[in-house]
Amino acid sequence: MSFADAIKQAEKEGQVGSGVFKPQEGKNALRIVAGPIPHQETYQGEPRFKWLVAVIDRKDGQVKPWFMPHTIAKMIRDYQTSDDYAFTGTPMPYDITLTATGAGTRDVEYSVQPARKNTPITADEQNAIDKLGPLADFQRKIREKRGEDKAFDPDAEIPL
């Protein structure tokens, strides 16, 4: 068995996670199922702000944490407060298509398009969400791994 096949099989069986969600160039179908949690960090000496959420990556069906840019969060907020796509929390009642142009660069541009209809989370998807555990625990582990002992400061300025 090849490395690729072995890894794919282990991920499919839930033996290992497939990592953190990272939007790829083009269309990315996903469902936000937990969060958002404010997440501040320092990257290459510069502070940056993201929202920690959990998503179902429709490409492979896996539940993954995602450090979502604030610009995307604002687009989703606009759908949440609209008459046609309103929702009250996570999991969101519908999938979204996130289109990335220039993925992996500082100049990446995103657009978000919601699905036309709501679809329920399946039992298997709910089990995978439950298996991920609380996002706050994931965030704490990431900070410990990076040597960041500072907790999120709720009074810190959040970029709009």
C-alpha positions as CSV (number, residue, x, y, z in Angstrom):
1,M,0.0,0.0,0.0
2,S,1.3,3.5,-0.9
3,F,1.8,6.2,1.7
4,A,-1.0,8.2,0.1
5,D,-3.4,5.2,0.3
6,A,-2.4,4.4,3.9
7,I,-2.9,8.0,5.0
8,K,-6.3,8.3,3.2
9,Q,-7.5,5.0,4.7
10,A,-6.4,6.1,8.3
11,E,-8.2,9.4,7.8
12,K,-11.3,7.8,6.5
13,E,-11.4,5.4,9.5
14,G,-10.9,8.4,11.9
15,Q,-7.6,7.1,13.1
16,V,-5.9,10.4,12.4
17,G,-7.2,13.9,11.6
18,S,-6.7,15.4,8.2
19,G,-5.6,18.7,9.8
20,V,-6.8,22.2,9.8
21,F,-9.0,23.4,6.9
22,K,-7.2,25.7,4.5
23,P,-9.2,27.1,1.5
24,Q,-7.8,26.0,-1.8
25,E,-7.8,28.1,-5.0
26,G,-11.3,28.1,-6.5
27,K,-14.5,26.8,-4.9
28,N,-14.5,25.3,-1.4
29,A,-17.7,23.8,-0.2
30,L,-18.1,23.6,3.6
31,R,-20.5,23.9,6.6
32,I,-19.6,25.8,9.7
33,V,-20.6,23.6,12.6
34,A,-19.0,25.2,15.7
35,G,-17.7,28.6,16.9
36,P,-16.8,31.3,16.3
37,I,-14.2,31.9,19.0
38,P,-11.9,35.0,18.7
39,H,-8.3,34.0,18.1
40,Q,-5.4,36.4,18.3
41,E,-1.9,35.3,17.6
42,T,1.5,36.6,16.3
43,Y,2.7,35.4,12.9
44,Q,6.2,36.4,11.7
45,G,6.3,39.1,14.4
46,E,3.0,40.7,13.4
47,P,-0.2,40.4,15.4
48,R,-3.2,39.0,13.6
49,F,-6.8,38.2,14.3
50,K,-8.9,35.3,13.1
51,W,-12.0,33.5,14.2
52,L,-11.7,29.8,15.2
53,V,-14.5,27.7,13.8
54,A,-15.1,24.0,13.0
55,V,-16.2,23.1,9.5
56,I,-17.2,20.1,7.6
57,D,-15.0,20.1,4.5
58,R,-17.3,18.8,1.8
59,K,-14.2,17.8,-0.2
60,D,-13.4,14.9,2.1
61,G,-16.3,15.0,4.6
62,Q,-14.0,15.6,7.6
63,V,-14.7,17.9,10.5
64,K,-11.8,20.3,10.8
65,P,-10.8,23.4,12.7
66,W,-10.4,26.6,10.7
67,F,-8.8,29.9,11.5
68,M,-11.3,32.0,9.5
69,P,-10.3,35.5,8.4
70,H,-12.3,38.3,9.7
71,T,-13.4,39.4,6.2
72,I,-15.1,36.1,5.7
73,A,-16.7,36.2,9.2
74,K,-18.3,39.6,8.2
75,M,-19.7,38.1,5.0
76,I,-21.3,35.2,7.0
77,R,-22.6,37.7,9.5
78,D,-24.4,39.6,6.7
79,Y,-26.1,36.3,5.6
80,Q,-27.0,35.5,9.2
81,T,-28.8,38.8,9.6
82,S,-30.5,38.8,6.2
83,D,-34.1,37.9,5.7
84,D,-33.4,35.1,3.2
85,Y,-30.5,33.3,4.9
86,A,-31.0,34.1,8.6
87,F,-29.8,31.6,11.2
88,T,-29.2,31.7,14.9
89,G,-26.1,29.7,15.6
90,T,-23.9,26.8,14.7
91,P,-24.1,24.4,13.1
92,M,-25.3,26.6,10.3
93,P,-28.4,25.2,8.6
94,Y,-26.9,25.3,5.1
95,D,-23.6,24.8,3.4
96,I,-21.6,27.7,1.9
97,T,-19.3,27.9,-1.1
98,L,-16.2,29.9,-0.3
99,T,-14.4,31.0,-3.5
100,A,-10.7,31.9,-3.1
101,T,-8.8,33.8,-5.7
102,G,-5.0,33.9,-5.0
103,A,-5.2,31.3,-2.2
104,G,-2.0,31.1,-0.1
105,T,-1.0,34.7,-0.8
106,R,-1.4,37.9,1.2
107,D,-3.6,39.3,-1.7
108,V,-6.2,36.5,-1.5
109,E,-9.7,37.5,-2.2
110,Y,-12.7,35.6,-0.9
111,S,-16.4,35.5,-1.8
112,V,-19.1,33.5,0.0
113,Q,-22.2,32.0,-1.5
114,P,-24.8,30.2,0.6
115,A,-26.6,27.1,-0.5
116,R,-30.2,27.6,-1.7
117,K,-31.7,25.3,0.9
118,N,-31.2,24.1,4.4
119,T,-30.0,20.5,5.0
120,P,-29.7,18.8,8.3
121,I,-26.5,17.5,9.8
122,T,-26.3,13.7,9.4
123,A,-25.7,11.4,12.4
124,D,-22.2,10.6,11.1
125,E,-21.4,14.3,10.8
126,Q,-22.7,15.0,14.3
127,N,-20.5,12.1,15.7
128,A,-17.5,13.7,13.9
129,I,-18.3,17.1,15.4
130,D,-18.6,15.6,18.8
131,K,-15.3,13.8,18.4
132,L,-13.5,17.1,17.6
133,G,-14.5,18.3,21.0
134,P,-14.8,21.9,22.2
135,L,-13.0,24.5,20.1
136,A,-11.7,26.2,23.2
137,D,-9.8,23.0,24.1
138,F,-8.3,22.9,20.6
139,Q,-7.4,26.6,20.9
140,R,-5.7,26.0,24.2
141,K,-3.7,23.1,22.8
142,I,-2.5,25.2,19.8
143,R,-1.4,28.0,22.1
144,E,0.5,25.6,24.4
145,K,2.2,24.0,21.4
146,R,3.3,27.4,20.2
147,G,4.4,28.5,23.6
148,E,1.7,31.2,23.9
149,D,0.5,31.3,27.5
150,K,-1.6,34.4,27.1
151,A,-5.3,33.9,27.0
152,F,-7.6,35.9,24.7
153,D,-8.1,39.4,26.0
154,P,-11.8,40.3,25.5
155,D,-11.1,44.0,25.9
156,A,-8.5,44.0,23.1
157,E,-9.3,45.8,19.9
158,I,-10.8,43.6,17.2
159,P,-10.3,44.8,13.7
160,L,-13.5,45.6,11.8
